[in-house]
Structure formats: structure tokens, C-alpha cells
Amino acid sequence: MPDVTMTRRTVLSFGVLTGVMASGYGVMFTVLDDFRERYGISESRLGMIVGIGFVSSFLAQVFLAPVADRGHARRLVYFGLVLNVVGLMLLAFGQVLWVLLAGRFISGVGLGMAFPAIRRIVILGDPDRLGDNLGLLLAADVTGFASGPVLSALLVGTLGLPAPFIVIAAGSIALLPLVGRIHVEESVEQPAARLAFDLLKSAPYVAAVCLGTALFVMIGTFDALWVVMLDDLDAAEWIANLGISIFVIPLIFLGEYGGKLAQRLGPFRVGPIGLLLGAVYMVLYGVLPSALVMLGVGAIHAITDGLTVSSAAVAVGMVTPESRHAGAQGLLGGIQTLCAGAFAVIAGFLYERTGRLSAYLFCAAAMVGLVAASLILIGSRRSMTGGAASATAAVTDPATAVTGHA
């Protein structure tokens, strides 16, 4: 294992970096209506701007993130940060569709490169605090995303539409020297496979991916239906906005503790409990008649998620050979992104054609099925606990097993 001293200050530095990069993503969602009103971009093309970022992030996480496992983790963080700045500036000053599409695409590539590399550095830097540190990164990611709308509200009205993008880009540039100063001892062990798809031959890894996929099935469905459902119930706009805040806040404050809990009790114990409870909540959203009651359920749901959603990333960190962490985390993120988008489309279709109960029931059934598949695949290892070093000792690198390399 690389000899890396990962201090609390270093982890917090990567958390700040994660939060700043994620905040640009949050800003972009809040100014879509400004793009429509000021530049005459239609709703369907606004959807293209949103969607192309998911596509580019997926491609980067799957095809570029594994480069971090080959001795280039810090370099990927650096270039990912630079690309995100370029994308932000295009979004700030672009007034036509193709420029905005380019900005969102480039920004998505930057995020998809940097985030798995950051996870790799943090996992290997302190394997014994795997859960705490990944939970902290999750909290930073959510905090950054949630700060985007706040920046937009404070800056757009007084300084203009480009202002929040420029502020975040400036903050990102200020962090570039930080990336250069952080010592990262890159692994000398080179993975036999250039991409991470061979990890899907590992039953423990697929079990961890099933947990992560179940989570994003829920997220995709929730994001697609929450506001629309409350609007159809004639709920006040503040209820929908408060509901979103209620879901974000527990993740900010409980993310690190949830990661620690997953490491101490086992991600294949904590994760399934949270996801099965999440499936119950999703069914309740399909039958409850009152928006205020749904808000109450949402508050309980948010606390459950805050304590359990780190489990998938922790599980991947535990069952992945140390030379494959960036590729493994990137493939997980890519699959999650893809499934969230697919289920958002399916949920919208079912909601329109057959009503909200069928949409939420379909989501809940998919979540239960994925949790069951995860538990079957992990088998007797479902009680595994500890840090990355101890957990991965019994896990074979599929690429090494296939090629015969040591």
C-alpha cells in the first residue's frame, strides 16, 4: 500500500475542493429559466444542456477515471479542476445553445475526472478511516450543490447572470495551488486492465454496485416526480422547496457519521436497511393524500438517507483492490448516473400514463430487487467491516486473476 499520510486537514481540503466544484452544478440548475428568458432557449433544449452534462460525466467516470489508478490521481484532480473552470466560464458568458452545451459538457468531464481520483487519494491515504472520509466527501458534495442556489439568489439579481459562475471559477483557480501542495504517494502497482469493466466479474463489487444503483433509482424517481406531484396536489410552492432542503440538510450533517457507521457495522448491513426503508417511503409517497404529511415522511426519509447513503461508496472501497479504487468508484458513479436518468424517464412516463402510485411502486420494487441481488451476491461476506486494507485483502483483482500477473 502507498505510504500516504492523510491528515484531517488534507481530507478537509479535498472536501472543500469537492464542494466548490459541485456548487457550479447547483448554480446551473437554478439559472435555466434565465437561459430561457434572456437567450430564447426552449425547454427541450434546456433539457439537452442538463442531459449532456450527465452523459459527459458518465463517459469521464468510466473511461478517464481509471487513469488515476495508473499513477496520475493528482494530475486528474488538477486537470478536472481546470476543465471545470473552462466549462463554468462558457456557461457564464455563452448566449447561444452550442456554447452552453459545450460548457456543460466540459464541466461534466472535469467533474467525472476529478471526483473518482479524489476518492482514490482519500481511501488509500487513510484506509482505517474509509467511512468517515468518504462520508465527509459526500457531505461536501451535497453542501456545494446546495450552495449553488444561494449564490444565484445573492448574485444574479445584482451582478448579473455570469456572476455566480465567475465566483465559483475564481474559487476553483484559487484552489489550484492547494492541489499542487498536497503530497500524494502514487501507487507503483499498475492495474492489468486499463478500464474498470472487468471488476464486474467480481461478485462483491457487483453487490456493492447494486446498493449504489438502488440508491440512484430512488434519487432519479424522486427528482422527476417530487415537484410535479406536489403541484398536482395543489400544494404551495414553499412546500416543494422546503422538501428539497429537508433532504439536503441531513446529508450535510450526517454524511460523515453515516460513513463511519457503514464502516463500523458493515456497509452490507447498513446500506440494505436504509434502502429497504427508502422503498417503504417511496410507496408512501404514492398513496399519501396530503402534501404536509408527505413533508413529514420526507423529513424522516432524509434522516434515514443521511445515515445510510454512504454505504455504497464505502462498500466499493472495501471490496476493491487498492490499485483499482479510482476506476471502481468511477464505474460506480457512471452506472448510478445512467440508472438515475433512465428511472427519471420511466417514472415520468408511468406518472403521466397510470398515476403516481404505479410510478413509486415500480421504483420501490426495483430497489427491493437490487438490494436482494446485492445480499445474494455478497453472501457470507455481508458482515464485513473495517478499513479498505483489511477488507480488500481477501478480494482478488479480476484483471490479475485473468492475466496471471502478480
SULHUNOR-V213527 format. One record per backbone hydrogen bond with DSSP energy under -1.0 kcal/mol. CO is the residue of the C=O (numbers start at 1). NH is the residue of the N-H. If there is no record, write none. Layout:
BEGIN
co = {CO;CO}
nh = {NH;NH}
END
This chain:
BEGIN
co = {2;7;8;9;10;11;12;13;14;15;16;17;18;19;22;23;24;25;26;27;31;32;33;34;35;35;36;42;43;44;45;46;47;48;50;51;52;53;54;55;56;57;58;59;60;60;64;65;66;67;72;73;74;75;76;77;78;79;80;81;82;83;84;85;86;87;88;89;90;96;97;98;99;100;101;102;103;104;105;106;107;108;109;110;111;114;115;116;117;118;119;120;121;122;125;126;127;127;129;130;131;132;133;134;135;136;137;138;139;140;141;142;143;147;148;149;150;151;152;155;156;160;162;163;164;165;166;167;168;169;170;173;175;176;177;178;184;196;197;198;199;202;203;204;205;206;207;208;209;210;211;212;213;214;215;216;217;218;219;220;221;222;225;226;227;228;229;230;231;236;237;238;239;240;241;242;243;244;245;248;249;250;251;254;255;256;257;258;259;260;261;262;263;266;266;267;269;270;271;272;273;274;275;276;277;278;279;280;281;284;284;290;291;292;293;294;295;296;297;298;299;300;301;302;303;305;305;308;310;311;312;313;314;315;321;324;325;326;327;328;329;330;331;332;333;334;335;336;337;338;339;340;341;342;343;344;345;346;347;348;349;350;350;355;356;357;358;359;360;361;362;363;364;365;366;367;368;369;370;371;372;373;374;375;378;379;381;387;388;392;397;398;399;400}
nh = {4;11;12;13;14;15;16;17;18;19;20;21;22;23;26;27;28;29;30;31;35;36;37;38;39;41;40;46;47;48;49;50;51;52;54;55;56;57;58;59;60;61;62;63;64;65;67;68;69;70;76;77;78;79;80;81;82;83;84;85;86;87;88;89;90;91;92;93;94;100;101;102;103;104;105;106;107;108;109;110;111;112;113;114;115;118;119;120;121;122;123;124;125;126;6;129;130;388;133;134;135;136;137;138;139;140;141;142;143;144;145;146;147;151;152;153;154;155;156;159;160;163;166;167;168;169;170;171;172;173;174;176;179;180;181;182;186;199;200;201;202;206;207;208;209;210;211;212;213;214;215;216;217;218;219;220;221;222;223;224;225;226;229;230;231;232;233;235;234;239;241;242;243;244;245;246;247;248;249;252;253;254;255;258;259;260;261;262;263;264;265;266;386;269;270;271;273;274;275;276;277;278;279;280;281;282;283;284;285;287;288;294;295;296;297;298;299;300;301;302;303;304;305;306;307;308;309;311;314;315;316;317;318;319;324;328;329;330;331;332;333;334;335;336;337;338;339;340;341;342;343;344;345;346;347;348;349;350;351;352;353;354;355;359;360;361;362;363;364;365;366;367;368;369;370;371;372;373;374;375;376;377;378;379;381;382;384;391;392;395;401;402;403;404}
END
